[in-house]
Amino acid sequence: MFENLSERLSGVFDKLTKQGALSDEDVKTALREVRVALLEADVSLPVARDFIKAIQDKATGQAVTKSVTPGQQVVKIVHDELVHVLAGDEEDPGALKIDNPPTPILMVGLQGSGKTTTTGKLAKRLTEKNGKRVLMASLDIYRPAAMQQLAVLGTQIGVDTLPIVAGETAVQIAKRAKQQATLGGYDVYMLDTAGRLQIDQTLMQEVEDVRDAVNPRETLLVVDGLTGQVAVEVAEEFDGKIGISGVVLTRMDGDGRGGAALSMRAVTGKPIKFVGLGEKMDALEEFHPERIAGRILG
Ligand code: GDP
């Protein structure tokens, strides 16, 4: 099992003589442990390196307060900085830009990331919590089962889905969804795009075409929070090609350490808006930076 950062650091500081302020040497030794903890939590190497640099400046020379041990103090500095990076400038990460009805929301990501499930969860939330009328449409023309899955979810949560018409392209379905959402007086229409097991050019081109056809107000990337470094590469790729407005991290009910969240935030600069916490339709939460920070620290 992982040793948490407090345990690691108390070991380090126990060996050092008590001083009035954290010395350069104390901080350097402590930060080596912080670095290991970050890497074990699946934070990517360059992000861990930058992070360490940022806290080095903050920690050096800080007076050691009497109430806490130097180890606890470093953990607090690291924790606060994690929250700072994870939270960014967003005041309300879970708020979606829903203004001109019908507002298009594009859901993108790899197959198996939890995209369809998250589309349903979010539609349910928008309906029940925000009082919006939502229409969902599956654009997965390659997997009829995926289209069916969204229809079943829709029935289950009481959210309308666009009727399935065989033989249409993804762009045609997207346009039909827009039309139906307009005519039907919906506030939001959500497009669940097709995923692949890996990023490929055809997939990206298709998502780009859909994006250009509907001009989404939000483009949410759904990524499996357990996939660590892969999740970060996926986020970079989708953001570079499609331009995402936010991230939904799924499978955070698993035992992943959450380092991917930090890396993704640092690399793309895009907010993590929601976290998936299970297979059920209400297992979706707004992103809480402190919870992920706590998980990264162990
Ligand atoms: P898609 O291919 O990206 O549309 O993925 P699906 O939505 O079909 O999800 C794939 C599997 O992951 C399904 O069995 C979902 O129930 C499951 N899943 C989705 N989100 C979560 C989550 O947050 N936690 C857990 N434990 N399972 C999830």
Boltz pocket constraint, residues with backbone or C-beta under 6 A from the ligand:
constraints:
  - pocket:
      binder: B
      contacts: [[A, 109], [A, 110], [A, 111], [A, 112], [A, 113], [A, 114], [A, 115], [A, 116], [A, 117], [A, 118], [A, 195], [A, 249], [A, 250], [A, 251], [A, 252], [A, 253], [A, 254], [A, 275], [A, 276], [A, 277], [A, 278], [A, 279], [A, 283]]
      max_distance: 6.0
